[in-house]
Amino acid sequence: MKCWSIEHVFNHPWHIVVGAAFKKYPNPENEDILGIDVIKQRLRNGVLYSERIIQSNFHIPVWASKLGGFSGHQYSLESTQVDPKNRVMTLVTRNLNCYHLLRIDERLTYTSAADTAQTRLKQETTISVNLPFLKDFCERSFLSIYTHYAQRLFCYNLNLYLQMFIRAAPPSDQKPYRPPPGKLSIFSNIYNDPYYWSLTKSIVGFAVGVFVARHLSEELNSADVGF
């Protein structure tokens, strides 16, 4: 298991940041998130509890899909608690696809800073891979991807969504940052950007691990049948 965390301060009040974070998906500027469905919501003791299913799509090479048996079409479960009295929002997301092989838990905590005009975000990520031969390798590779995402994507994009949400700035040509599109972008940028190198290593390692695990399972089953 590999863990990682980072903190960021937004120069906006808590209720503005929480409103933008809660409503930022789906939007036309991020094509990876296809939709969000609310499956449960309740209000108890002044705290709003919500559960949502996030549907997303990420480009994965065809060979990796065939080798590992997984695709870029992913589903995640998001659990949220919003406490307006204490100015705290906690958001926990975990993957639903390939859960028995790869588990990714992400926890975001939004709190009101000492200065009420600011909001503090703490992001924590835990990654666990259930592949005995490549466990450490895959966990380090996937964690590298999430580190890149948190530092270069999440906070940068949320700041742009904040501007859209509060309409504090006129429309601009600035767009949310995301890796260049295209299935071959991983290989064309592999030596120039650590993100693509980490992504490639994690996909290869995970796919090979799944392939080996399946092959061993089939061999063991065949041996049992022989006896």
VENRASUL-V355907 format. One record per backbone hydrogen bond with DSSP energy under -0.5 kcal/mol. NH is the residue of the N-H (numbers start at 1). CO is the residue of the C=O. E is the energy in kcal/mol with one decimal. If there is no record, write none. Layout:
nh;co;e
NH;CO;E
NH;CO;E
This chain:
nh;co;e
2;127;-2.6
4;125;-1.9
6;123;-2.1
8;121;-2.5
10;119;-3.1
12;10;-1.3
14;116;-0.5
17;13;-2.0
18;14;-2.7
19;15;-1.6
20;16;-2.1
21;17;-2.7
22;18;-2.4
23;19;-1.2
24;20;-0.7
30;27;-1.6
34;32;-0.7
34;55;-2.2
35;55;-1.6
37;53;-2.2
39;37;-0.5
39;51;-2.5
40;51;-1.5
42;49;-2.5
44;42;-0.5
44;47;-2.5
47;44;-1.9
48;82;-2.4
49;42;-3.1
49;47;-0.6
50;80;-2.4
51;40;-2.7
52;78;-2.7
53;37;-2.7
54;52;-0.5
54;76;-2.7
55;35;-3.0
55;53;-0.5
56;54;-0.5
56;74;-2.6
57;32;-2.5
58;72;-1.8
65;61;-1.8
66;62;-2.2
67;63;-2.2
68;64;-2.7
69;65;-1.9
74;56;-2.6
74;72;-0.8
76;54;-1.9
77;94;-2.7
78;52;-3.1
78;76;-0.5
79;77;-0.5
79;92;-3.1
80;50;-2.9
81;90;-2.5
82;48;-2.4
83;81;-0.6
83;88;-3.1
84;46;-0.6
84;82;-0.6
87;83;-0.8
88;83;-2.0
89;110;-2.3
90;81;-2.5
91;108;-2.9
92;79;-3.0
93;106;-2.8
94;77;-1.9
95;104;-1.0
96;75;-2.6
97;75;-0.9
99;96;-0.8
101;98;-1.4
102;98;-3.2
103;128;-2.9
105;126;-2.7
106;93;-2.9
106;104;-0.5
107;124;-3.1
108;91;-3.1
109;122;-2.2
110;89;-3.1
111;109;-0.6
111;120;-2.6
112;87;-1.2
113;118;-1.7
116;114;-0.8
118;115;-2.6
119;10;-2.3
120;111;-3.1
121;8;-3.5
122;109;-2.1
123;6;-3.1
123;121;-0.5
124;107;-2.7
124;122;-0.5
125;4;-3.1
126;105;-2.8
127;2;-2.8
128;103;-2.6
130;101;-3.3
131;129;-0.9
134;131;-0.7
135;131;-1.0
138;134;-2.7
139;135;-2.4
140;136;-2.3
141;137;-1.9
142;138;-2.8
143;139;-2.2
144;140;-1.7
145;141;-1.5
146;142;-2.0
147;143;-2.3
148;144;-2.0
149;145;-2.4
150;146;-2.6
151;147;-2.2
152;148;-2.6
153;148;-0.5
153;149;-2.0
154;149;-2.4
155;150;-1.0
157;153;-2.8
158;154;-2.6
159;155;-1.8
160;156;-1.2
161;157;-2.4
162;158;-2.2
163;159;-1.5
164;160;-1.9
165;161;-2.8
166;162;-2.6
167;163;-1.3
168;163;-0.8
169;163;-0.6
185;182;-1.3
188;184;-2.1
189;185;-1.3
192;189;-1.2
193;189;-2.0
196;193;-0.6
197;193;-1.6
198;194;-2.6
199;195;-2.5
200;196;-2.5
201;197;-2.3
202;198;-2.5
203;199;-2.3
204;200;-2.6
205;201;-2.9
206;202;-2.7
207;203;-2.6
208;204;-2.6
209;205;-2.4
210;206;-2.5
211;207;-2.4
212;208;-2.7
213;209;-2.5
214;210;-2.5
215;211;-2.3
216;212;-2.6
217;213;-2.2
218;214;-2.3
219;215;-2.2
220;216;-2.5
221;217;-2.3
222;218;-2.2
223;219;-2.1
224;220;-2.1
225;221;-2.1
226;222;-1.9
227;223;-1.6
